[in-house]
């Protein structure tokens, strides 16, 4: 079963929170606004492969952990 955008959004938020990273810090690391991070975490905005990679590095989770089914 493929991962949905909403599933990915929930996993991104969970990984960020598990590492005690604020949306503001995640936004700064990605070079986007805090509202863009909010949109990613609620499924309102897609996440590029590069953004996923950067988020995984900052949350100390591998990208494969975030997207694995």
C-alpha distances in whole Angstrom, upper triangle without the diagonal:
4,7,9,13,14,12,13,16,17,16,19,21,20,21,24,26,25,28,30,30,31,29,32,32,29,30,33,31,29,32,31,32,31,30,27,26,26,24,21,21,20,18,21,21,19,19,21,20,23,23,20,22,25,24,22,26,27,25,26,22,20,18,15,16,15,12,11,8
4,6,10,11,10,10,14,15,14,16,19,19,19,22,24,24,26,28,27,28,26,30,29,26,27,30,28,26,28,27,28,28,27,24,23,23,21,18,18,18,15,18,18,15,16,17,16,20,20,17,19,22,21,20,23,25,23,24,20,18,15,13,14,13,10,9,7
4,7,8,6,7,10,11,10,13,15,15,16,18,20,20,22,24,24,25,23,26,26,22,23,26,25,23,25,24,25,24,23,21,19,19,17,15,14,15,12,15,15,13,13,15,14,18,17,14,17,19,18,17,20,22,20,21,17,16,13,12,12,10,7,8,7
4,5,5,6,9,10,11,12,14,15,17,18,20,21,23,25,24,24,22,25,25,22,22,26,24,22,25,23,23,22,21,19,17,17,15,13,12,12,9,12,12,11,12,14,15,18,17,15,18,20,18,18,22,22,21,22,19,18,15,15,15,12,10,11,10
4,5,5,6,9,10,10,12,14,15,17,18,20,21,23,21,21,19,22,22,19,19,22,21,19,21,19,20,19,17,15,14,14,11,9,9,9,6,9,9,7,9,12,13,16,14,12,16,18,16,16,20,20,19,21,18,18,15,15,15,12,10,13,13
4,5,5,6,9,10,11,12,14,15,17,18,20,21,20,20,17,21,22,19,19,23,22,20,22,20,20,18,17,15,14,12,11,9,8,7,5,9,10,10,11,14,16,18,16,14,18,19,16,17,21,21,19,21,19,19,16,16,16,12,11,14,13
4,5,5,6,9,10,11,12,14,15,16,19,20,20,20,18,22,22,19,20,23,22,20,23,21,22,20,19,17,15,14,13,11,9,9,8,12,13,12,12,15,16,18,16,14,17,18,16,16,19,20,17,19,16,16,14,14,13,10,9,10,9
4,5,5,6,9,10,10,12,14,15,17,18,17,18,16,19,19,16,17,20,19,17,20,18,19,18,17,15,13,13,12,9,8,9,8,11,11,9,9,12,12,15,12,10,13,15,12,12,16,16,14,16,13,13,11,11,11,7,6,9,10
4,5,5,6,9,10,11,12,14,16,17,15,15,13,16,17,14,15,18,17,16,18,16,16,15,14,12,10,9,9,6,4,6,5,9,9,9,9,12,14,15,12,11,14,15,12,13,16,16,14,17,15,15,13,14,13,10,10,13,13
4,5,5,6,9,10,11,12,15,15,15,15,14,17,18,15,17,20,19,18,21,19,19,16,16,15,12,11,11,9,6,7,8,12,12,12,12,16,16,18,15,13,16,17,13,14,17,17,14,16,14,15,14,15,13,9,10,13,13
4,5,5,6,8,10,10,12,14,14,15,14,18,17,14,16,19,18,17,20,19,19,17,17,16,13,13,13,10,8,10,11,14,14,13,12,15,15,16,14,11,14,14,11,11,14,14,11,13,11,12,10,11,9,6,8,10,11
4,5,5,6,9,10,11,12,11,12,11,14,14,11,13,16,14,13,16,15,16,14,14,13,9,10,11,8,6,9,10,13,12,12,10,12,13,14,11,8,11,11,8,8,12,11,9,12,10,11,10,12,10,7,9,12,14
4,6,5,6,8,10,11,10,10,9,13,13,10,12,16,15,14,17,16,15,13,13,13,9,9,11,9,5,8,10,13,13,14,12,15,16,17,13,12,14,14,10,11,14,12,10,13,12,14,13,15,13,10,12,15,16
4,5,5,6,9,10,10,12,12,15,15,13,15,18,17,17,20,19,19,16,17,16,13,12,14,12,9,11,13,16,17,17,15,18,18,19,16,14,16,15,12,11,14,13,10,12,11,13,13,14,11,9,12,14,15
4,6,5,7,9,9,11,12,15,13,11,14,17,15,15,19,18,19,16,18,17,13,14,15,13,10,14,15,18,17,17,14,17,16,16,14,11,13,12,9,8,11,10,6,8,7,10,10,12,9,7,11,13,15
4,6,5,6,5,7,8,11,10,8,11,13,12,13,16,15,16,13,15,14,10,11,14,12,10,13,15,17,17,16,14,17,17,16,13,12,13,12,8,9,11,8,6,9,9,12,12,15,13,10,14,16,18
4,5,5,6,7,9,12,11,10,14,16,15,16,19,18,18,14,16,16,13,13,15,14,11,14,16,19,19,19,17,20,20,20,17,15,17,15,12,12,14,11,9,11,12,15,15,18,15,13,16,18,20
4,6,8,10,12,15,14,13,16,18,17,18,21,21,21,18,20,20,16,16,19,17,14,17,19,22,21,21,19,21,21,21,18,16,17,16,13,12,13,11,8,10,10,13,15,16,13,12,16,17,19
4,6,9,11,14,11,11,15,16,14,16,19,19,20,17,19,19,15,16,19,17,15,18,20,23,22,22,19,21,20,20,17,15,16,14,11,11,11,9,6,8,9,13,14,17,14,13,17,18,21
4,6,10,11,10,10,14,15,14,16,19,19,18,15,18,18,15,15,19,17,15,18,21,22,22,23,20,22,22,21,18,17,18,16,13,13,14,11,9,11,13,16,18,20,17,16,20,22,24
4,7,8,6,7,10,11,11,13,15,15,15,12,15,15,12,13,16,15,13,17,19,20,20,20,18,20,20,19,15,15,16,13,10,12,12,8,7,11,12,16,16,19,17,16,19,21,24
4,5,5,6,9,10,11,12,14,13,12,9,12,13,10,11,14,14,12,15,18,19,18,19,18,20,21,19,16,16,17,15,12,14,15,11,11,14,16,18,19,22,20,17,21,23,25
4,6,5,6,9,10,10,12,10,9,6,8,9,6,7,11,10,10,12,15,15,15,16,15,17,19,17,14,14,16,14,11,14,15,12,12,15,16,19,18,21,20,17,19,23,24
4,5,5,6,9,10,10,9,8,5,9,10,8,10,13,13,13,15,18,18,17,18,17,18,20,18,15,16,18,14,13,16,16,13,13,17,18,21,20,24,23,20,22,26,28
4,5,5,6,9,10,10,10,8,12,12,10,12,15,14,14,17,19,20,18,19,17,18,19,17,14,15,15,12,10,13,13,9,11,14,16,18,18,22,21,19,21,24,27
4,5,5,6,9,9,9,8,11,10,7,10,13,11,11,15,16,17,15,15,13,14,15,13,10,11,12,9,7,10,11,8,9,12,14,15,15,19,18,15,18,21,24
4,5,5,6,5,5,5,8,7,6,9,11,11,12,15,16,16,14,14,13,14,16,14,10,12,14,11,9,13,13,11,12,16,17,18,17,21,20,18,20,23,26
4,5,5,6,7,8,11,11,10,13,15,14,15,18,19,19,17,18,15,16,17,14,12,14,15,11,11,14,13,11,13,16,18,19,19,23,22,20,22,26,28
4,6,8,10,11,14,12,11,14,16,14,15,19,19,20,17,17,14,14,15,12,9,12,11,8,8,11,10,8,11,13,15,16,16,19,20,18,20,23,26
4,5,9,10,12,10,9,13,13,12,14,17,17,17,14,14,11,11,12,9,7,9,10,7,7,11,11,10,12,15,16,16,15,19,19,17,18,22,25
4,7,9,12,10,10,14,14,14,16,19,19,18,15,15,13,13,14,12,10,13,13,10,11,15,14,13,16,18,19,20,18,22,23,20,22,25,28
4,7,8,6,7,11,11,11,13,16,16,15,12,13,12,12,15,13,10,13,15,12,12,16,16,14,16,19,20,21,19,22,23,20,21,25,27
4,5,5,7,9,10,11,13,15,16,14,12,14,14,15,18,16,13,15,17,15,14,18,18,16,18,21,22,23,21,25,25,21,23,27,28
4,5,5,6,9,10,11,12,14,13,12,15,14,16,19,17,14,16,18,15,13,17,18,15,16,20,20,22,21,24,23,20,22,25,27
4,5,5,6,9,10,10,12,10,10,13,13,16,19,18,15,16,19,17,15,19,20,18,18,22,22,24,22,25,24,21,22,26,27
4,5,5,6,9,10,11,9,7,10,10,12,15,15,11,13,16,14,13,16,18,16,17,20,20,21,19,22,22,18,19,23,25
4,5,5,6,9,10,10,9,10,9,12,14,14,10,11,14,12,10,13,15,13,14,17,17,18,16,19,19,15,17,21,22
4,5,5,6,9,8,9,11,11,15,17,17,14,14,17,16,13,16,18,16,16,19,19,20,19,21,20,17,18,21,23
4,5,5,6,5,5,8,10,13,16,16,13,14,17,16,14,17,20,18,18,21,20,21,19,21,21,17,17,21,22
4,6,5,6,5,6,6,10,13,13,10,10,14,13,11,14,16,15,15,18,17,17,15,17,17,13,14,17,19
4,6,8,8,9,9,13,15,16,12,12,15,15,12,14,17,15,14,17,16,17,15,17,16,12,13,17,17
4,6,8,10,11,15,17,19,15,15,18,18,15,17,20,19,18,21,19,20,18,20,19,15,15,18,19
4,5,7,9,13,15,17,14,14,17,18,15,17,20,20,19,21,20,20,17,19,18,14,14,17,17
4,7,10,13,16,18,15,15,19,19,17,19,22,22,21,24,22,23,20,22,21,18,17,21,21
4,7,10,13,14,12,13,16,16,15,17,20,19,19,22,21,21,18,20,20,17,16,20,20
4,7,10,12,10,10,14,14,13,15,18,18,18,21,19,18,15,17,18,14,13,17,18
4,7,8,6,6,10,11,10,12,15,15,15,18,16,15,12,14,15,12,12,15,17
4,5,5,6,9,10,10,12,14,15,16,18,16,15,12,14,16,13,13,16,18
4,5,5,6,9,10,10,12,14,15,16,15,13,9,11,14,12,11,14,17
4,5,5,6,9,10,11,12,14,15,14,13,10,13,15,14,14,17,20
4,5,5,6,8,10,11,12,14,13,13,10,13,15,12,13,17,19
4,5,5,6,9,10,10,12,10,9,6,10,11,9,9,13,16
4,6,5,6,9,10,10,10,8,6,9,11,10,11,14,17
4,5,5,6,9,10,10,10,9,13,13,12,14,17,20
4,5,5,6,8,8,9,8,12,12,10,12,15,18
4,6,5,6,5,5,5,9,9,8,10,13,16
4,6,5,6,7,8,11,11,11,14,16,19
4,5,8,10,11,14,13,13,16,18,21
4,5,8,10,13,11,10,14,16,19
4,7,9,12,10,11,14,15,19
4,6,8,6,7,10,12,15
4,5,5,7,9,10,14
4,5,5,6,8,12
4,5,5,6,9
4,6,5,9
4,6,9
4,6
4
